Amino acid sequence: MKKSQNVTIKGTKDGITLHLDDSCSYDELKRELDIKLSANSRTNDGQPLTTVKVQVGNRFLTDEMHEEIKEIIRKKKNLVVDEIVTNVMAIEEAERIKAESEIVSVSKIIRSGQVLEVPGDLLLLGDVNPGGTVKAGGNIFIMGTLKGIAHAGCYGDDQAIISAAVMNPSQLRISDCINRAPDKGADSEIKMLECAYIDENRQIVVDRIQVLMHLRPNLTRLEGGF
């Protein structure tokens, strides 16, 4: 296909890809996109729809700009927008991703009725008492006794895990899976350094913490893993 100064149209097996220059003005880009698509527009209503993927490089697009570009493409016959891809994200999105990748360290006791929630991983230096709740978008590491509720991967991360120095929870949750702790008799053994994870049957399993090196080899951010 012909290449103009700011718009390149390339055919692919899945449809067409529009490469839009990220250095020209936005208004200039819109005019050229409209002209280029009009020159290549099909006039036969019997033609099947063609999927369009739009690459805008390092140009930031507001929601309004997204809709304007989609509208220009939709006005042409037989074209339907699949996605618009940009290398740039909003500050809010960047801050959200950064927060979800961080480990938040908290030193306190979570008492009955209290809820502690963080967007990423949680490292709690303390206990979670009965009636207390800790929630994390990522993993939960408790350097104390877990007697309350722990909910890891609360935004839908099935790979999240829960670990505790003393694991005696009232309830475990990972993503959308729930495991209610069994009743413990007075002589029941409370094991040390355990972890909980979702297995291949989507059941929450509690096991010794050493299994994580095989089940979640990428859990640690340090070089070499476990």
Beta strands, then each sheet from edge to edge (+ up, - down):
strand 1: 7-12
strand 2: 15-20
strand 3: 50-55
strand 4: 79-85
strand 5: 103-106
strand 6: 115-118
strand 7: 121-124
strand 8: 133-136
strand 9: 140-146
strand 10: 149-152
strand 11: 162-167
strand 12: 171-174
strand 13: 177-180
strand 14: 192-198
strand 15: 204-208
sheet 1: 1+ 2- 3- 4-
sheet 2: 5+ 7+ 9+ 11+ 14- 15+
sheet 3: 6+ 8+ 10+ 12+ 13-
end
